[in-house]
Amino acid sequence: MDATKLCWIDGSKDNPEDRCLHGHAVAYIGREKLEYDCTVSATALFLLKTLTENHILHEGNQMLPCCGHFYVPDKELENVYISGCDNGIDWTVKHNGNNVILILENGTETIVPLEEYRQEVYQFADKIENYYKSCSPKILPDDKFIRDGYTAFWNEWHRRRNA
């Protein structure tokens, strides 16, 4: 997996008020190449979730989501639900022992060792987080729901990345 052309929704390289990073994501699954201009920050968190949880095609978020309109935090600010539209690219991720089975919409299945999958996910997530770190600090609005959502996003991210 990789992401290029990283930018904020307005196309800028740095926007202290935008909390969702966008870019051109590419995923190679078996012989298939999936690519989409998407919200790569949400993609990274969704990928981190798949290190310990199954993700079923068309159930919930897409792995390469068009957008993430807002973050819905849980009460403890430990997890976040990212709400978006129905556009994007999706696939199934199932755990099977020390392997992960990736299943595309066309039914193609690819088996990847979990440790190899984990390293790909970490590489992708680290690239996205490093981009955030290279930008100006985020200016969060006064709205508690938005602030809590953003806090929960990073709390979940770091818990999953550092597990």
Secondary structure, DSSP 8 states (H G I E B T S, - for coil): -EEEEEE-TTS-S--TT----EEEEEEEETTEEEEEEEEHHHHHHHHHHTTTS-B-TTSSS-SEES---EEEE-TTSS-EEEE--S-EE--EEEEETTEEEEE-TTS-EEEEEHHHHHHHHHHHHHHHHHHHHHS------S-HHHHHHHHHHHHHHHHHHT-
